[in-house]
């Protein structure tokens, strides 16, 4: 089962290694991980999407993460009202005669062209993982030369009701 876990941690050497080690020891696959600074100096936010079989297992992982040094807060937000987004950059084969077609495919996904070459374009797209997967499937026949995905970032919608991290 896909679980979305967020945490705030001290921005210290080794935190990521210890944090991801909890998943490795329990042999849970990390599907995506995104880390970045918060508005507080020295504090980072981690968003992990992991394949964890049950809610009980996810709860145990959260409890183990809370015990880690330099981890301030951890929450499984999978079942809370939340917002999540991922960014993808795609370099797509795009000869001049195919660009109008590709632009038409991008429009419903709100993709943007951020770089243009003689034989390819670079497309930027942000959205849910499902939206990105659907676009990748649609654009694949044109020829994807390179792909870079950021991983999912997310947090709860209502801090009052969900005790925002």
GROMACS elastic network, one bead per residue, 0.5 to 0.9 nm:
[ bonds ]
;  ai    aj funct       b0    kb
    1    50     6  0.80023   500
    1    51     6  0.53046   500
    1    52     6  0.52960   500
    1    54     6  0.66629   500
    1    55     6  0.85291   500
    2    31     6  0.85147   500
    2    49     6  0.66137   500
    2    50     6  0.57441   500
    2    52     6  0.63341   500
    2    53     6  0.79903   500
    2    78     6  0.80873   500
    3    48     6  0.80327   500
    3    49     6  0.55713   500
    3    50     6  0.54043   500
    3    51     6  0.63209   500
    3    52     6  0.64338   500
    3    53     6  0.89310   500
    3    55     6  0.85641   500
    3    58     6  0.73901   500
    3    76     6  0.70358   500
    3    77     6  0.78191   500
    3    78     6  0.55336   500
    3    79     6  0.87259   500
    4    47     6  0.70719   500
    4    48     6  0.58478   500
    4    50     6  0.67377   500
    4    75     6  0.85965   500
    4    76     6  0.58441   500
    4    77     6  0.57621   500
    4    79     6  0.87638   500
    4   152     6  0.87305   500
    4   154     6  0.82921   500
    5    46     6  0.81138   500
    5    47     6  0.58105   500
    5    48     6  0.52485   500
    5    49     6  0.63943   500
    5    50     6  0.79476   500
    5    58     6  0.88084   500
    5    62     6  0.79142   500
    5    74     6  0.71366   500
    5    75     6  0.56764   500
    5    77     6  0.58897   500
    5    78     6  0.71694   500
    5   154     6  0.89253   500
    6    45     6  0.70860   500
    6    46     6  0.55917   500
    6    48     6  0.63580   500
    6    49     6  0.88343   500
    6    73     6  0.82173   500
    6    74     6  0.57808   500
    6    75     6  0.55069   500
    6    76     6  0.64354   500
    6    77     6  0.70803   500
    6   153     6  0.86060   500
    6   154     6  0.75244   500
    6   155     6  0.71289   500
    6   165     6  0.74998   500
    7    44     6  0.82554   500
    7    45     6  0.56377   500
    7    46     6  0.51408   500
    7    47     6  0.65726   500
    7    48     6  0.85711   500
    7    65     6  0.87730   500
    7    66     6  0.89375   500
    7    71     6  0.73330   500
    7    72     6  0.73064   500
    7    73     6  0.53256   500
    7    75     6  0.64003   500
    7    76     6  0.88252   500
    7   165     6  0.67893   500
    8    38     6  0.84983   500
    8    43     6  0.66556   500
    8    44     6  0.56295   500
    8    46     6  0.62806   500
    8    47     6  0.89877   500
    8    70     6  0.89318   500
    8    71     6  0.63838   500
    8    72     6  0.54943   500
    8    73     6  0.52645   500
    8    74     6  0.66883   500
    8   165     6  0.66545   500
    9    12     6  0.82590   500
    9    15     6  0.75970   500
    9    42     6  0.85657   500
    9    43     6  0.56738   500
    9    44     6  0.53812   500
    9    45     6  0.63753   500
    9    46     6  0.75297   500
    9    69     6  0.88840   500
    9    70     6  0.56276   500
    9    72     6  0.51755   500
    9    73     6  0.70748   500
    9    74     6  0.87673   500
   10    15     6  0.76152   500
   10    42     6  0.58996   500
   10    44     6  0.62088   500
   10    45     6  0.88790   500
   10    69     6  0.88524   500
   10    70     6  0.50788   500
   10    71     6  0.64007   500
   10    72     6  0.71234   500
   11    15     6  0.74278   500
   11    37     6  0.80387   500
   11    41     6  0.86219   500
   11    42     6  0.50338   500
   11    43     6  0.51760   500
   11    44     6  0.56695   500
   11    70     6  0.79871   500
   12    15     6  0.59090   500
   12    16     6  0.86354   500
   12    42     6  0.79370   500
   12    43     6  0.87400   500
   12    70     6  0.74688   500
   13    16     6  0.77805   500
   13    17     6  0.86027   500
   14    17     6  0.51714   500
   14    18     6  0.63028   500
   14    19     6  0.85178   500
   15    18     6  0.53011   500
   15    19     6  0.59456   500
   15    20     6  0.85654   500
   15    68     6  0.84543   500
   15    69     6  0.76440   500
   15    70     6  0.66908   500
   15    71     6  0.78063   500
   16    20     6  0.59426   500
   16    21     6  0.81401   500
   16    46     6  0.88138   500
   17    20     6  0.54647   500
   17    21     6  0.58882   500
   17    22     6  0.89593   500
   18    22     6  0.68021   500
   18    65     6  0.88111   500
   18    68     6  0.72534   500
   18    69     6  0.83430   500
   19    22     6  0.58126   500
   19    23     6  0.76366   500
   19    65     6  0.65520   500
   19    68     6  0.72265   500
   19    71     6  0.82827   500
   20    23     6  0.53379   500
   20    24     6  0.63982   500
   20    25     6  0.87950   500
   20    30     6  0.81891   500
   21    25     6  0.59765   500
   21    26     6  0.85417   500
   22    25     6  0.53995   500
   22    26     6  0.65125   500
   22    27     6  0.86316   500
   22    28     6  0.87376   500
   22    61     6  0.70847   500
   22    64     6  0.71275   500
   22    65     6  0.69524   500
   23    26     6  0.53323   500
   23    27     6  0.60059   500
   23    28     6  0.51661   500
   23    29     6  0.70494   500
   23    30     6  0.72203   500
   23    50     6  0.82608   500
   23    61     6  0.74582   500
   24    28     6  0.60945   500
   24    29     6  0.74201   500
   24    30     6  0.84577   500
   25    28     6  0.78634   500
   26    61     6  0.84937   500
   28    50     6  0.67191   500
   28    51     6  0.59019   500
   28    52     6  0.59557   500
   28    53     6  0.85155   500
   29    49     6  0.88216   500
   29    50     6  0.56886   500
   29    51     6  0.54207   500
   29    52     6  0.76348   500
   30    33     6  0.71660   500
   30    48     6  0.69447   500
   30    49     6  0.60677   500
   30    51     6  0.64956   500
   30    52     6  0.89995   500
   31    48     6  0.75417   500
   31    49     6  0.53688   500
   31    50     6  0.51504   500
   31    51     6  0.68645   500
   31   151     6  0.81948   500
   32    47     6  0.80049   500
   32    48     6  0.56869   500
   32    49     6  0.50232   500
   32    50     6  0.69469   500
   32   150     6  0.81144   500
   32   152     6  0.62029   500
   33    46     6  0.70834   500
   33    47     6  0.56914   500
   33    49     6  0.64239   500
   33    50     6  0.86525   500
   33   150     6  0.79817   500
   33   151     6  0.53753   500
   33   152     6  0.65524   500
   33   153     6  0.79897   500
   34    45     6  0.80954   500
   34    46     6  0.57611   500
   34    47     6  0.52326   500
   34    48     6  0.65933   500
   34   150     6  0.67682   500
   34   151     6  0.53998   500
   34   152     6  0.60976   500
   34   153     6  0.59588   500
   35    44     6  0.67364   500
   35    45     6  0.56233   500
   35    47     6  0.64861   500
   35    48     6  0.87410   500
   35   153     6  0.80577   500
   36    43     6  0.87465   500
   36    44     6  0.54217   500
   36    45     6  0.55769   500
   36    46     6  0.68766   500
   37    40     6  0.77570   500
   37    41     6  0.78004   500
   37    42     6  0.76222   500
   37    43     6  0.61588   500
   37    45     6  0.62619   500
   38    41     6  0.71477   500
   38    42     6  0.81141   500
   38    43     6  0.58638   500
   38    44     6  0.52789   500
   38    45     6  0.62771   500
   39    43     6  0.78233   500
   39    44     6  0.86814   500
   40    43     6  0.56411   500
   40    44     6  0.81027   500
   41    44     6  0.84450   500
   43    72     6  0.89432   500
   45   165     6  0.85626   500
   46   153     6  0.80086   500
   47   151     6  0.84096   500
   47   152     6  0.66829   500
   47   153     6  0.55550   500
   47   154     6  0.65882   500
   47   155     6  0.83524   500
   48   151     6  0.82428   500
   48   152     6  0.72561   500
   48   153     6  0.80220   500
   49   151     6  0.83100   500
   49   152     6  0.71060   500
   52    55     6  0.77575   500
   52    57     6  0.65801   500
   52    58     6  0.61194   500
   52    61     6  0.89971   500
   53    56     6  0.85340   500
   53    57     6  0.67256   500
   53    58     6  0.77852   500
   54    57     6  0.51825   500
   54    58     6  0.63221   500
   54    59     6  0.86638   500
   55    59     6  0.60875   500
   55    60     6  0.86476   500
   56    59     6  0.50272   500
   56    60     6  0.63303   500
   56    61     6  0.87489   500
   57    60     6  0.50899   500
   57    61     6  0.63000   500
   57    62     6  0.87235   500
   58    61     6  0.50613   500
   58    62     6  0.62442   500
   58    63     6  0.86834   500
   58    76     6  0.74311   500
   59    62     6  0.51081   500
   59    63     6  0.62661   500
   59    64     6  0.87138   500
   59    75     6  0.89802   500
   59    76     6  0.76507   500
   60    63     6  0.50729   500
   60    64     6  0.62144   500
   60    65     6  0.86057   500
   61    64     6  0.50946   500
   61    65     6  0.61094   500
   61    66     6  0.86307   500
   62    65     6  0.50658   500
   62    66     6  0.62135   500
   62    67     6  0.88774   500
   62    74     6  0.63113   500
   62    75     6  0.65928   500
   62    76     6  0.69730   500
   63    66     6  0.51735   500
   63    67     6  0.66846   500
   63    74     6  0.82611   500
   64    67     6  0.53134   500
   64    68     6  0.69080   500
   65    68     6  0.53487   500
   65    69     6  0.88430   500
   65    71     6  0.71484   500
   65    73     6  0.87283   500
   65    74     6  0.69458   500
   66    69     6  0.82823   500
   66    71     6  0.61502   500
   66    72     6  0.72070   500
   66    73     6  0.65813   500
   66    74     6  0.61129   500
   67    70     6  0.89624   500
   67    71     6  0.74004   500
   68    71     6  0.56337   500
   68    72     6  0.87610   500
   69    72     6  0.84464   500
   71    74     6  0.75657   500
   73   165     6  0.64675   500
   74   165     6  0.73612   500
   75   164     6  0.88076   500
   75   165     6  0.75361   500
   76    79     6  0.76782   500
   76    80     6  0.82343   500
   77    80     6  0.50150   500
   77    81     6  0.75955   500
   77    82     6  0.69503   500
   77   154     6  0.88686   500
   77   155     6  0.73756   500
   77   156     6  0.67132   500
   77   162     6  0.85842   500
   78    81     6  0.79842   500
   78    82     6  0.77342   500
   79    82     6  0.82900   500
   80   156     6  0.66170   500
   80   157     6  0.82340   500
   80   162     6  0.71040   500
   81   155     6  0.87657   500
   81   156     6  0.58001   500
   81   157     6  0.57059   500
   81   158     6  0.74052   500
   81   162     6  0.81900   500
   82   154     6  0.69867   500
   82   155     6  0.55720   500
   82   158     6  0.79225   500
   83   128     6  0.89131   500
   83   153     6  0.83866   500
   83   154     6  0.53963   500
   83   155     6  0.57122   500
   83   156     6  0.61664   500
   83   157     6  0.62559   500
   84   127     6  0.76075   500
   84   128     6  0.63065   500
   84   129     6  0.86166   500
   84   152     6  0.63694   500
   84   153     6  0.55549   500
   84   155     6  0.67050   500
   84   156     6  0.86940   500
   85   126     6  0.63824   500
   85   129     6  0.72160   500
   85   151     6  0.82507   500
   85   152     6  0.55168   500
   85   153     6  0.55485   500
   85   154     6  0.63700   500
   86   125     6  0.82667   500
   86   126     6  0.54974   500
   86   127     6  0.54414   500
   86   128     6  0.59262   500
   86   129     6  0.63013   500
   86   132     6  0.78814   500
   86   149     6  0.72385   500
   86   150     6  0.60922   500
   86   151     6  0.55275   500
   86   153     6  0.63201   500
   86   154     6  0.87974   500
   87   124     6  0.72150   500
   87   125     6  0.58049   500
   87   127     6  0.67451   500
   87   128     6  0.86594   500
   87   129     6  0.88276   500
   87   132     6  0.81918   500
   87   148     6  0.83422   500
   87   149     6  0.58141   500
   87   150     6  0.54143   500
   87   151     6  0.71174   500
   87   152     6  0.78075   500
   88   123     6  0.80184   500
   88   124     6  0.58493   500
   88   125     6  0.53996   500
   88   126     6  0.63962   500
   88   127     6  0.87893   500
   88   132     6  0.73287   500
   88   147     6  0.70835   500
   88   148     6  0.56318   500
   88   150     6  0.64351   500
   88   151     6  0.85801   500
   89   122     6  0.66122   500
   89   123     6  0.56061   500
   89   125     6  0.66605   500
   89   146     6  0.80704   500
   89   147     6  0.57259   500
   89   148     6  0.51915   500
   89   149     6  0.64986   500
   89   150     6  0.87871   500
   90   121     6  0.80604   500
   90   122     6  0.54276   500
   90   123     6  0.51124   500
   90   124     6  0.66351   500
   90   125     6  0.83706   500
   90   136     6  0.85424   500
   90   144     6  0.67595   500
   90   145     6  0.75273   500
   90   146     6  0.58117   500
   90   148     6  0.66478   500
   90   149     6  0.87187   500
   91    94     6  0.89584   500
   91   115     6  0.88319   500
   91   120     6  0.65859   500
   91   121     6  0.56618   500
   91   123     6  0.64160   500
   91   143     6  0.86268   500
   91   144     6  0.59389   500
   91   145     6  0.53314   500
   91   146     6  0.50039   500
   91   147     6  0.63945   500
   91   148     6  0.89622   500
   92   119     6  0.86576   500
   92   120     6  0.54276   500
   92   121     6  0.55110   500
   92   122     6  0.62768   500
   92   123     6  0.75038   500
   92   139     6  0.79646   500
   92   140     6  0.83828   500
   92   142     6  0.68892   500
   92   143     6  0.56895   500
   92   145     6  0.55962   500
   92   146     6  0.72852   500
   92   147     6  0.88243   500
   93    98     6  0.89244   500
   93   119     6  0.60315   500
   93   121     6  0.67119   500
   93   142     6  0.61804   500
   93   143     6  0.52292   500
   93   144     6  0.62987   500
   93   145     6  0.66160   500
   94    97     6  0.78431   500
   94    98     6  0.57891   500
   94    99     6  0.57171   500
   94   102     6  0.77016   500
   94   117     6  0.85594   500
   94   118     6  0.81681   500
   94   119     6  0.54104   500
   94   121     6  0.60965   500
   94   142     6  0.72777   500
   94   143     6  0.81465   500
   95    98     6  0.55590   500
   95    99     6  0.65643   500
   95   118     6  0.71911   500
   95   120     6  0.65274   500
   95   121     6  0.89146   500
   96    99     6  0.54926   500
   96   100     6  0.81061   500
   96   118     6  0.79149   500
   96   119     6  0.74299   500
   96   120     6  0.87990   500
   97   100     6  0.72002   500
   97   101     6  0.82927   500
   98   101     6  0.53699   500
   98   102     6  0.63326   500
   98   103     6  0.87683   500
   98   142     6  0.84765   500
   99   102     6  0.50049   500
   99   103     6  0.60326   500
   99   104     6  0.85275   500
   99   121     6  0.85627   500
  100   103     6  0.50650   500
  100   104     6  0.62067   500
  100   105     6  0.87444   500
  101   104     6  0.51191   500
  101   105     6  0.64058   500
  101   106     6  0.88138   500
  102   105     6  0.50647   500
  102   106     6  0.62810   500
  102   107     6  0.88207   500
  102   139     6  0.76262   500
  102   142     6  0.82042   500
  103   106     6  0.50483   500
  103   107     6  0.62691   500
  103   111     6  0.84672   500
  103   112     6  0.84691   500
  103   113     6  0.83825   500
  104   107     6  0.54070   500
  104   108     6  0.78262   500
  105   108     6  0.67845   500
  105   109     6  0.75998   500
  105   111     6  0.88117   500
  105   135     6  0.82620   500
  105   138     6  0.77947   500
  105   139     6  0.76876   500
  106   109     6  0.53256   500
  106   110     6  0.60859   500
  106   111     6  0.50196   500
  106   112     6  0.72358   500
  106   113     6  0.89196   500
  106   123     6  0.84523   500
  106   125     6  0.86029   500
  106   135     6  0.78752   500
  106   139     6  0.87563   500
  107   110     6  0.50542   500
  107   111     6  0.62332   500
  107   112     6  0.81893   500
  108   111     6  0.78662   500
  109   125     6  0.73959   500
  109   126     6  0.85379   500
  109   127     6  0.84568   500
  109   131     6  0.75369   500
  109   132     6  0.84516   500
  109   135     6  0.72255   500
  110   124     6  0.89629   500
  110   125     6  0.68768   500
  110   126     6  0.80408   500
  111   123     6  0.64518   500
  111   124     6  0.56194   500
  111   126     6  0.74028   500
  112   122     6  0.84107   500
  112   123     6  0.55402   500
  112   124     6  0.52834   500
  112   125     6  0.66255   500
  113   116     6  0.72977   500
  113   121     6  0.67160   500
  113   122     6  0.57126   500
  113   124     6  0.62785   500
  114   121     6  0.76737   500
  114   122     6  0.56788   500
  114   123     6  0.59123   500
  114   124     6  0.65174   500
  115   120     6  0.86075   500
  115   121     6  0.56633   500
  115   123     6  0.73694   500
  116   119     6  0.82285   500
  116   120     6  0.63667   500
  116   122     6  0.64238   500
  117   120     6  0.50725   500
  117   121     6  0.57510   500
  117   122     6  0.83298   500
  118   121     6  0.81601   500
  120   145     6  0.85021   500
  122   146     6  0.89864   500
  125   132     6  0.72269   500
  125   135     6  0.87956   500
  126   129     6  0.88256   500
  126   131     6  0.84034   500
  126   132     6  0.73155   500
  127   130     6  0.80056   500
  127   131     6  0.59784   500
  127   132     6  0.64288   500
  128   131     6  0.51928   500
  128   132     6  0.63765   500
  128   133     6  0.86625   500
  128   152     6  0.79175   500
  129   132     6  0.51121   500
  129   133     6  0.60838   500
  129   134     6  0.85768   500
  129   151     6  0.85853   500
  129   152     6  0.74819   500
  130   133     6  0.50913   500
  130   134     6  0.61578   500
  130   135     6  0.86894   500
  131   134     6  0.51422   500
  131   135     6  0.63170   500
  131   136     6  0.86992   500
  132   135     6  0.51411   500
  132   136     6  0.61413   500
  132   137     6  0.86042   500
  133   136     6  0.50947   500
  133   137     6  0.61739   500
  133   138     6  0.86227   500
  134   137     6  0.52011   500
  134   138     6  0.62693   500
  134   139     6  0.87809   500
  135   139     6  0.60839   500
  135   140     6  0.84153   500
  136   139     6  0.52247   500
  136   140     6  0.58403   500
  136   144     6  0.85052   500
  137   140     6  0.54152   500
  137   141     6  0.80226   500
  138   141     6  0.71345   500
  138   142     6  0.86627   500
  139   142     6  0.56895   500
  139   143     6  0.72202   500
  139   144     6  0.74486   500
  140   143     6  0.53297   500
  140   144     6  0.58163   500
  141   144     6  0.79850   500
  144   147     6  0.72172   500
  149   152     6  0.88702   500
  150   153     6  0.84800   500
  155   164     6  0.73734   500
  155   165     6  0.76492   500
  156   159     6  0.66844   500
  156   162     6  0.66686   500
  156   163     6  0.83382   500
  156   164     6  0.62181   500
  156   165     6  0.82278   500
  157   161     6  0.88073   500
  157   162     6  0.79362   500
  157   164     6  0.82655   500
  158   161     6  0.56269   500
  158   162     6  0.60153   500
  158   163     6  0.79098   500
  158   164     6  0.73092   500
  159   162     6  0.52753   500
  159   163     6  0.51127   500
  159   165     6  0.81264   500
  160   163     6  0.58652   500
  160   164     6  0.73788   500
  161   164     6  0.82018   500
  162   165     6  0.87878   500
